[in-house]
């Protein structure tokens, strides 16, 4: 007996609908997680960790001076830096997990962390 | 020998439910033995039994068989009342509800494959919701939706085809055990 003969017209429709559903949900996979925290480092050490929930400002001292960092709901950025080239300032807002702005001369960095791993283990 | 006070009368229907549930439990064990790349992605072979029962004996019997399967399967595999049990229960409840509605679709157009796919999506949808509400209260759970949905589509189609084949090949005259 042929397998295809077991399918009725509506079955194809349901299969197409299912495939469409999978297609719609696919972008979720590429999203590397949800931006959760900003990790500020000074000279390689964690200076502060801030939840991306409310507005906050940080002043991080470094060898050249003070780097100003602003946290807003869902994003963070370097506002001012004493470094000569201002790369980290010009990078603008960081909103996606894994994004990082490094102010190398002043040895300060801001990184967005997300929880890519939603759980450690799960058993069914 | 003392005469038993309570007499349990076992009807033919009871025996049938018991046999079918046994088959479903056996398939659950096979399911559990198949290695899976991700927890939750399983073929759900026992649903073949549910589908066949639904088409042959109606929704009520399907509920009985599925319920017994979840209970006995979890006891045998050792996750009774563990989170996995409630995930399983939620998924089964939702897919049974979906099947209860979907079986009224015109049979000329929608066969076991449709029912199977719809049930599979309901199953995984229920599990994801329970996982989000209770086990992992973080939206990160939904990042895995595409994988679960793809698995539901693939295994739903496969199980539906197997059920359709079984229904087509076995005569309607029921094997009353």
Interface residues (C-beta under 8 A of the other chain):
Chain A: X1 X3 X6 X7 X8 X9 X10 X11 X13 X14 X15 X18 X19 X21 X22 X25 X26 X28 X29 X31 X33 X34 X115 X116 X117 X118 X119 X122 X123 X124
Chain B: X39 X40 X42 X79 X82 X83 X84 X87 X88 X105 X106 X108 X109 X110 X111 X112 X113 X114 X117 X118 X121 X131 X135 X136 X138 X139 X140 X141 X142 X143 X144 X145 X146 X147 X149 X150 X152 X153 X156 X157 X160 X161 X164 X165 X168 X169
